Amino acid sequence: MIKSITFTLKETVCPKSEDYLKEECIFKENGYMKKCSSSATVLKSQPGEAASLTMSCQDVTDPEERKKLSEPPSWAKYFSNW
C-alpha cells in the first residue's frame, strides 16, 4: 500500500536556533517557498513501519503559483485558529 502527501514549505522570520511561540513566527515576505511531495510504501505484514519513503521538493518561483500556494487551503475555514 502506498500513502502520499503533498505540502508547501515556507520560510519564516524566526531563526531556527531560538525557541519561539508559533503565533510570533510569521512567514517571511518573499521568503523561500517549496512545493513538496512524499510517499511511503507500507507492507501489510508491518503496517506501522514504512518499507520505503521518498520525498522531493521544488522551489516555487513563479509569482502566480506563489500566490496560489500562499492562500489557506479550502478546509482551513473549519478550524478557528488557522
HELIX and SHEET records of a PDB file:
HELIX    1   1 LYS A   22  GLU A   24  5                                   3    
HELIX    2   2 PRO A   63  SER A   70  1                                   8    
HELIX    3   3 SER A   74  TYR A   78  5                                   5    
SHEET    1   A 3 ILE A   2  LYS A  10  0                                        
SHEET    2   A 3 MET A  33  LEU A  43 -1                                        
SHEET    3   A 3 GLN A  46  ASP A  59 -1                                        
END                                                                             
